[in-house]
Amino acid sequence: MKKKQLLWLSATFVAGALAGIFLMGLLSFRSPSNPQQTTLTAAQAHTYLNNYLASVSGSTCVVKAFTLDKADVTAMSSLLTVPGLAGFRIYNGIDNTGAKIAIIVPIDNTTPYGADLTTAILSAPVTKLGPCPPVCDVNSQIIKGQ
């Protein structure tokens, strides 16, 4: 009888230790919270996009590439659990303080280009975000060739 109790106690200890190790592993790969990102409503995102659109004139340049900085990628990684996620769309915006922001919206695959999932919108400050041109590495071998 004591052997069974000792075996049960040992099995419980081992199961608890394995569960703890598993939980610690999960938590260690969790993406850190980013104090720079802000949750937005669809109405706020619309206002910020309109602020941006009012500040720019029409452009006829060809976009060669698009630059994202770490804050944008971190915001995207925090949205990876949104149900139906197939990708991301980034809108330009200007918030109520006049600061340029990236409006990061998850998209689904219900249309050829994805529909915005407006239940989970984040914004991040703009540092290196933008289309090429003008946010380009003009000396890049990709642009210049070898």
C-alpha positions as a Python dict, from the first residue, in 0.01 Angstrom:
ca = {
    (1, 'M'): (0, 0, 0),
    (2, 'K'): (286, 238, 86),
    (3, 'K'): (445, 155, -248),
    (4, 'K'): (129, 267, -432),
    (5, 'Q'): (112, 591, -232),
    (6, 'L'): (477, 665, -301),
    (7, 'L'): (429, 585, -670),
    (8, 'W'): (118, 810, -685),
    (9, 'L'): (302, 1093, -507),
    (10, 'S'): (601, 1059, -743),
    (11, 'A'): (378, 1054, -1052),
    (12, 'T'): (193, 1365, -931),
    (13, 'F'): (521, 1545, -866),
    (14, 'V'): (660, 1456, -1209),
    (15, 'A'): (335, 1558, -1383),
    (16, 'G'): (336, 1890, -1197),
    (17, 'A'): (701, 1952, -1281),
    (18, 'L'): (641, 1877, -1650),
    (19, 'A'): (334, 2104, -1657),
    (20, 'G'): (537, 2382, -1494),
    (21, 'I'): (820, 2344, -1743),
    (22, 'F'): (571, 2349, -2030),
    (23, 'L'): (402, 2664, -1896),
    (24, 'M'): (735, 2840, -1843),
    (25, 'G'): (831, 2752, -2200),
    (26, 'L'): (509, 2899, -2336),
    (27, 'L'): (549, 3217, -2136),
    (28, 'S'): (909, 3263, -2246),
    (29, 'F'): (803, 3273, -2613),
    (30, 'R'): (517, 3514, -2555),
    (31, 'S'): (569, 3842, -2740),
    (32, 'P'): (645, 4129, -2506),
    (33, 'S'): (391, 4405, -2471),
    (34, 'N'): (484, 4716, -2660),
    (35, 'P'): (404, 5040, -2478),
    (36, 'Q'): (434, 5222, -2812),
    (37, 'Q'): (137, 5047, -2969),
    (38, 'T'): (-217, 5164, -2904),
    (39, 'T'): (-548, 4990, -2960),
    (40, 'L'): (-780, 5183, -3191),
    (41, 'T'): (-1145, 5164, -3280),
    (42, 'A'): (-1247, 5162, -3646),
    (43, 'A'): (-1380, 5518, -3602),
    (44, 'Q'): (-1047, 5641, -3460),
    (45, 'A'): (-856, 5469, -3741),
    (46, 'H'): (-1088, 5634, -3995),
    (47, 'T'): (-1029, 5977, -3840),
    (48, 'Y'): (-651, 5929, -3833),
    (49, 'L'): (-648, 5809, -4195),
    (50, 'N'): (-851, 6114, -4299),
    (51, 'N'): (-609, 6339, -4107),
    (52, 'Y'): (-327, 6188, -4310),
    (53, 'L'): (-511, 6213, -4641),
    (54, 'A'): (-584, 6581, -4577),
    (55, 'S'): (-210, 6644, -4527),
    (56, 'V'): (-82, 6498, -4855),
    (57, 'S'): (-123, 6586, -5217),
    (58, 'G'): (-171, 6336, -5496),
    (59, 'S'): (127, 6129, -5603),
    (60, 'T'): (204, 5953, -5927),
    (61, 'C'): (521, 5774, -5816),
    (62, 'V'): (560, 5399, -5843),
    (63, 'V'): (603, 5228, -5506),
    (64, 'K'): (903, 4994, -5525),
    (65, 'A'): (894, 4865, -5169),
    (66, 'F'): (755, 4936, -4826),
    (67, 'T'): (959, 4976, -4508),
    (68, 'L'): (840, 4853, -4166),
    (69, 'D'): (1017, 4914, -3839),
    (70, 'K'): (1033, 4694, -3532),
    (71, 'A'): (734, 4864, -3361),
    (72, 'D'): (514, 4772, -3659),
    (73, 'V'): (633, 4413, -3664),
    (74, 'T'): (583, 4386, -3286),
    (75, 'A'): (227, 4516, -3324),
    (76, 'M'): (164, 4261, -3599),
    (77, 'S'): (297, 3977, -3387),
    (78, 'S'): (58, 4072, -3106),
    (79, 'L'): (-231, 4033, -3353),
    (80, 'L'): (-136, 3682, -3469),
    (81, 'T'): (-412, 3521, -3261),
    (82, 'V'): (-696, 3718, -3425),
    (83, 'P'): (-947, 3461, -3560),
    (84, 'G'): (-947, 3442, -3940),
    (85, 'L'): (-614, 3626, -3976),
    (86, 'A'): (-458, 3593, -4322),
    (87, 'G'): (-228, 3898, -4324),
    (88, 'F'): (-203, 4267, -4243),
    (89, 'R'): (-280, 4602, -4400),
    (90, 'I'): (-103, 4916, -4286),
    (91, 'Y'): (-269, 5251, -4331),
    (92, 'N'): (-92, 5583, -4285),
    (93, 'G'): (-240, 5806, -4018),
    (94, 'I'): (-195, 6122, -3818),
    (95, 'D'): (-327, 6108, -3463),
    (96, 'N'): (-494, 6386, -3264),
    (97, 'T'): (-155, 6517, -3147),
    (98, 'G'): (-33, 6556, -3507),
    (99, 'A'): (206, 6259, -3486),
    (100, 'K'): (241, 6028, -3786),
    (101, 'I'): (127, 5673, -3704),
    (102, 'A'): (94, 5336, -3871),
    (103, 'I'): (-257, 5192, -3845),
    (104, 'I'): (-209, 4815, -3840),
    (105, 'V'): (-515, 4612, -3933),
    (106, 'P'): (-539, 4234, -3959),
    (107, 'I'): (-704, 4109, -4277),
    (108, 'D'): (-885, 3787, -4363),
    (109, 'N'): (-897, 3593, -4688),
    (110, 'T'): (-1265, 3641, -4777),
    (111, 'T'): (-1178, 3862, -5074),
    (112, 'P'): (-882, 3850, -5315),
    (113, 'Y'): (-705, 4131, -5126),
    (114, 'G'): (-841, 4053, -4779),
    (115, 'A'): (-1112, 4233, -4583),
    (116, 'D'): (-1012, 4443, -4282),
    (117, 'L'): (-1081, 4276, -3947),
    (118, 'T'): (-1170, 4598, -3766),
    (119, 'T'): (-1222, 4434, -3429),
    (120, 'A'): (-847, 4439, -3362),
    (121, 'I'): (-673, 4756, -3483),
    (122, 'L'): (-341, 4881, -3345),
    (123, 'S'): (-136, 5190, -3410),
    (124, 'A'): (239, 5234, -3379),
    (125, 'P'): (457, 5543, -3412),
    (126, 'V'): (615, 5608, -3751),
    (127, 'T'): (993, 5611, -3757),
    (128, 'K'): (1104, 5412, -4061),
    (129, 'L'): (759, 5332, -4200),
    (130, 'G'): (676, 5425, -4556),
    (131, 'P'): (685, 5348, -4924),
    (132, 'C'): (997, 5350, -5140),
    (133, 'P'): (1032, 5617, -5263),
    (134, 'P'): (1103, 5813, -5047),
    (135, 'V'): (1182, 5568, -4761),
    (136, 'C'): (1452, 5381, -4955),
    (137, 'D'): (1805, 5252, -4937),
    (138, 'V'): (1917, 5413, -5263),
    (139, 'N'): (2246, 5223, -5245),
    (140, 'S'): (2079, 4883, -5212),
    (141, 'Q'): (2201, 4615, -5453),
    (142, 'I'): (1836, 4530, -5502),
    (143, 'I'): (1764, 4875, -5644),
    (144, 'K'): (2098, 4942, -5818),
    (145, 'G'): (2181, 4588, -5926),
    (146, 'Q'): (2532, 4451, -5897),
}
